[in-house]
Amino acid sequence: MSTVSISSTTSQAMSAPAPAAPKDPLAGMTLLTAEGQTSRAKAAIEITKNALKRIRVAMAKEGISPDQGGLRLGVQGGGCSGLSYNIRFDTQPRERDRTFVFGAGIETPNDPSGAKPVRLFVDPKSYLYLAGMVLDFEETLMRQGFNFINPNSTKSCGCGSSFSA
């Protein structure tokens, strides 16, 4: 025959668990700041070293010269949350674009550019929504692509390509 004993104790230490601190989406990432910008400045756009590598590889595949062309980041109306991210290559900046230069002299694995800098072009309207953002590249078994880590986003959809501000 087995015996079971039950004891009851009361303790003031048994209270609701403390809420977990919000997870930092930038934890463990190497952030690159554009030339002439300060790190983590509200008006800056930053990229990760993974994003730098993928931009360089993709530009080489597309035949875009790092000396003149670059990656255009933008925001347009649409998507399930109201605004949608837009990313494409452009051969040169437009007249009113903000141009951000990253990675001069930073070597990345399989770098076809020879550590040349990459440029990001952002039009004035899109910049209102993208200031303070970090562009990352994620490569997992489930997903491969660019991530926009945007502090201006108040709500985003499940696919990550649409948001509202």
Secondary structure, DSSP 8 states (H G I E B T S, - for coil): -----------TT-----------TTTT--EEE-TT--TT-TT--EEEHHHHHHHHHHHHHHT--TTT-EEEEEEEE-STTSEEEEEEEESS--TT-EEEEE-TT---TT-TTSS--EEEEE-HHHHHHHTT-EEEEEE-SS-EEEEEE-TT-SEE-TTSSEEE-
